[in-house]
Amino acid sequence: MMDEILLKGKPIRLAVLDYGLFEVHSGPRTIGICGFAVQTDAGEVVLIDTGFPEKYVDDAEAATLEDGLGSFGRVLRITPENTPHAQLAKLGLSTADVTLMIQSHTHIDHVGHMDGFPGVPILIAKAERDLPRPLYWSGKQAMEWPLRDYHLVTQDFSLAPGFEVLLCPGHAPGQLAFMVKLPDTGWVLLTSDAISRAAEIDEGFAGSWNVPLAISHGARIMSLAQQRDALVIYGHSPQQWPDLRKAPDWFT
């Protein structure tokens, strides 16, 4: 099944997309909400994750109340600039340039614009897509699955030479992480929420959907990163985020 969606080209550059700032009550800690764009030498554009729903741009306080998110944290900044469309525009790209969307998992800060790219196939773990609805959040509102061609991940595989999709259940049932090899930077590990921040390893991944799986896969992908001397970009690192290179700049 995965042969149907193998990219024609190999990665040549990667951009970190800034979807805003959020304060988690625990700590407290301020985290960046990120997505990624990967461009291949065949002109393909892969969009990984899409941030919070549009309603958080319109009125973050009302949206937080509606979704029951206030028990977890609060939005510090989500502006019109922190949408996937605006972030792609910083890179000189548009919605029409996206050839594949990947959902690392389906929590609220990753799936907000999943329905915003009509006709673009979605790569997602089977364990997530098998859920009646995306995980979203525990509040009153629920999100439906958009009508798309879904390509389901059941194991690690190579989307293209130098673009590996890693199935890492733990934080969520179908959590994905990614290894991307760039011409100058070399290997880059995008942990997504498989490891939200380095300290989570020492904290034993407390609060994960499945702690033993989170620990196991966290160790696995960090070992892989060490073997390949990879740059590690964490999912929500308070220490890394402020100085992390972001759109319109690329890692090449």
C-alpha positions as CSV (number, residue, x, y, z in Angstrom):
1,M,0.0,0.0,0.0
2,M,2.8,2.4,0.8
3,D,4.2,2.0,-2.7
4,E,1.3,4.1,-3.9
5,I,2.6,7.2,-2.2
6,L,6.4,7.0,-2.3
7,L,7.7,10.4,-3.2
8,K,9.4,10.8,-6.5
9,G,12.2,12.9,-5.1
10,K,14.4,12.9,-2.0
11,P,14.4,15.7,0.6
12,I,16.5,18.8,-0.2
13,R,15.2,21.2,2.5
14,L,13.1,21.3,5.6
15,A,11.4,24.2,7.4
16,V,10.0,24.5,10.9
17,L,6.5,26.1,10.9
18,D,5.6,28.4,13.8
19,Y,2.0,27.7,14.8
20,G,2.1,29.8,18.0
21,L,2.9,29.7,21.7
22,F,1.1,27.8,24.5
23,E,1.7,27.8,28.3
24,V,1.3,24.4,29.9
25,H,0.1,24.8,33.5
26,S,2.4,22.0,34.7
27,G,5.7,23.6,35.3
28,P,4.6,26.0,34.1
29,R,6.4,25.9,30.8
30,T,6.0,27.8,27.5
31,I,6.1,25.6,24.4
32,G,6.1,26.3,20.7
33,I,3.5,24.7,18.5
34,C,5.3,23.4,15.4
35,G,4.8,21.8,12.1
36,F,7.2,21.1,9.2
37,A,7.4,21.5,5.5
38,V,9.7,19.2,3.5
39,Q,10.5,19.8,-0.1
40,T,12.0,17.3,-2.5
41,D,14.2,17.6,-5.5
42,A,11.2,16.7,-7.6
43,G,9.3,19.8,-6.3
44,E,7.0,17.9,-4.0
45,V,6.0,19.5,-0.7
46,V,5.1,17.4,2.4
47,L,3.3,19.2,5.2
48,I,3.6,17.7,8.6
49,D,0.9,18.8,11.1
50,T,-1.3,21.9,10.9
51,G,-1.5,23.5,14.4
52,F,-4.6,24.6,16.3
53,P,-8.0,25.1,14.7
54,E,-8.8,28.5,13.1
55,K,-11.2,29.4,15.9
56,Y,-8.1,29.9,18.1
57,V,-7.0,32.6,15.8
58,D,-10.4,34.3,15.9
59,D,-10.8,34.1,19.7
60,A,-8.4,31.9,21.7
61,E,-10.2,32.5,25.0
62,A,-13.6,31.5,23.7
63,A,-12.1,28.5,21.8
64,T,-10.3,27.3,24.9
65,L,-13.5,27.5,26.9
66,E,-15.5,25.6,24.2
67,D,-12.9,22.8,24.1
68,G,-12.3,22.5,27.8
69,L,-8.6,23.1,27.2
70,G,-8.2,25.5,30.2
71,S,-7.4,22.6,32.6
72,F,-4.3,21.9,30.7
73,G,-3.0,25.3,29.7
74,R,-3.6,28.5,27.9
75,V,-2.8,30.0,24.5
76,L,-0.2,32.8,24.6
77,R,-0.1,33.6,20.9
78,I,-1.9,32.3,17.9
79,T,-2.3,34.9,15.2
80,P,-3.2,34.8,11.5
81,E,0.5,34.4,10.9
82,N,0.5,31.1,12.9
83,T,-1.6,29.2,10.4
84,P,-0.2,26.6,7.9
85,H,-1.3,28.8,4.9
86,A,0.6,31.8,6.3
87,Q,3.6,29.8,7.3
88,L,3.8,28.2,3.8
89,A,3.5,31.7,2.3
90,K,6.7,32.7,4.2
91,L,8.4,30.0,2.3
92,G,7.0,31.2,-1.1
93,L,4.6,28.3,-1.1
94,S,0.8,28.0,-1.3
95,T,-1.8,25.5,-0.4
96,A,-1.7,24.2,-4.0
97,D,1.9,23.3,-3.7
98,V,1.3,20.7,-0.9
99,T,1.3,17.2,-2.4
100,L,1.1,15.2,0.8
101,M,-0.1,15.9,4.4
102,I,1.2,13.9,7.3
103,Q,-0.5,13.8,10.7
104,S,2.0,12.9,13.4
105,H,-1.0,12.2,15.6
106,T,-4.4,13.7,16.2
107,H,-4.2,16.0,19.3
108,I,-5.8,19.5,19.0
109,D,-2.5,21.3,18.4
110,H,-1.6,19.2,15.4
111,V,-4.9,18.6,13.5
112,G,-6.5,22.1,13.4
113,H,-6.3,22.6,9.7
114,M,-6.4,18.9,8.6
115,D,-9.4,19.7,6.5
116,G,-7.9,22.8,4.9
117,F,-6.1,21.1,2.0
118,P,-8.8,19.6,-0.3
119,G,-7.6,16.8,-2.5
120,V,-4.3,16.3,-0.7
121,P,-3.9,12.7,0.6
122,I,-3.2,12.2,4.3
123,L,-0.6,9.9,5.7
124,I,-1.5,8.8,9.2
125,A,-1.0,5.8,11.6
126,K,-3.7,3.2,11.2
127,A,-4.2,3.3,15.0
128,E,-5.2,6.9,14.8
129,R,-7.4,6.7,11.8
130,D,-9.2,3.7,13.3
131,L,-10.5,5.9,16.1
132,P,-14.1,7.1,15.6
133,R,-12.8,10.7,15.6
134,P,-9.5,12.4,15.9
135,L,-8.3,12.5,19.5
136,Y,-8.6,16.3,19.6
137,W,-9.2,17.1,23.2
138,S,-11.3,16.1,26.2
139,G,-13.8,19.0,26.0
140,K,-17.3,19.3,24.6
141,Q,-16.3,19.6,21.0
142,A,-15.3,16.8,18.7
143,M,-13.7,16.9,15.2
144,E,-14.8,14.6,12.4
145,W,-12.5,13.0,9.9
146,P,-12.3,15.0,6.7
147,L,-13.1,13.2,3.5
148,R,-9.6,12.4,2.0
149,D,-7.6,9.6,0.7
150,Y,-5.9,8.2,3.8
151,H,-2.7,6.1,3.6
152,L,-2.2,4.1,6.8
153,V,1.0,3.5,8.6
154,T,1.4,0.1,10.4
155,Q,5.2,0.0,10.8
156,D,8.3,2.0,10.1
157,F,8.9,2.6,6.4
158,S,10.7,4.8,3.9
159,L,8.5,7.4,2.2
160,A,11.5,8.2,0.0
161,P,15.3,7.8,0.1
162,G,16.2,9.8,3.1
163,F,12.7,10.2,4.4
164,E,11.8,7.7,7.0
165,V,8.4,7.5,8.9
166,L,8.8,5.9,12.3
167,L,5.8,4.4,14.2
168,C,6.2,5.3,17.8
169,P,3.0,4.7,19.8
170,G,3.1,6.0,23.4
171,H,2.2,9.6,23.6
172,A,-0.7,8.7,21.4
173,P,-1.9,5.4,19.9
174,G,-0.5,6.2,16.5
175,Q,2.3,8.6,17.2
176,L,4.7,9.1,14.3
177,A,8.2,10.5,14.2
178,F,10.4,11.2,11.2
179,M,14.0,10.9,10.0
180,V,14.9,13.2,7.2
181,K,18.3,13.3,5.5
182,L,19.3,16.7,4.0
183,P,22.2,17.5,1.7
184,D,24.1,19.8,4.1
185,T,22.6,19.2,7.5
186,G,22.6,15.4,7.3
187,W,20.1,13.4,9.3
188,V,17.4,15.3,11.2
189,L,15.1,13.5,13.7
190,L,11.7,15.1,14.1
191,T,10.4,13.6,17.3
192,S,7.0,15.2,17.3
193,D,5.4,14.3,20.6
194,A,7.1,10.9,20.7
195,I,9.6,13.0,22.8
196,S,8.1,16.5,23.4
197,R,11.2,17.7,25.1
198,A,14.5,16.2,26.3
199,A,13.5,16.3,30.0
200,E,10.6,14.0,29.2
201,I,13.0,11.1,28.9
202,D,14.2,11.6,32.5
203,E,10.7,12.2,33.7
204,G,9.7,8.8,32.3
205,F,7.1,10.1,29.9
206,A,4.6,10.7,32.7
207,G,1.1,11.3,31.4
208,S,1.5,9.5,28.1
209,W,-1.3,7.4,26.7
210,N,0.9,4.3,27.2
211,V,4.0,5.0,29.3
212,P,6.0,1.8,28.7
213,L,5.5,2.2,24.9
214,A,6.5,5.9,25.1
215,I,9.7,4.9,27.0
216,S,10.6,2.1,24.6
217,H,10.1,4.1,21.4
218,G,11.7,7.2,22.9
219,A,14.9,5.2,23.6
220,R,14.7,3.6,20.1
221,I,14.6,6.8,18.1
222,M,17.2,8.6,20.3
223,S,19.5,5.6,19.7
224,L,18.9,5.9,16.0
225,A,19.6,9.6,16.2
226,Q,22.9,8.9,18.0
227,Q,24.0,6.3,15.5
228,R,23.4,8.8,12.6
229,D,24.7,11.9,14.5
230,A,21.3,13.4,13.7
231,L,20.1,16.9,14.6
232,V,17.1,16.3,17.0
233,I,14.2,18.7,16.8
234,Y,11.8,18.0,19.7
235,G,8.0,18.4,19.5
236,H,7.6,21.1,22.2
237,S,10.9,22.0,23.8
238,P,10.9,25.2,25.9
239,Q,14.7,25.3,25.7
240,Q,15.0,24.7,22.0
241,W,12.1,26.6,20.5
242,P,13.1,30.2,21.0
243,D,16.4,29.9,19.0
244,L,15.2,27.2,16.6
245,R,15.5,28.2,12.9
246,K,12.0,28.7,11.5
247,A,10.2,29.8,8.3
248,P,11.1,31.6,6.1
249,D,14.5,30.0,6.8
250,W,15.2,26.4,5.7
251,F,17.4,23.6,6.9
252,T,19.2,22.3,3.8
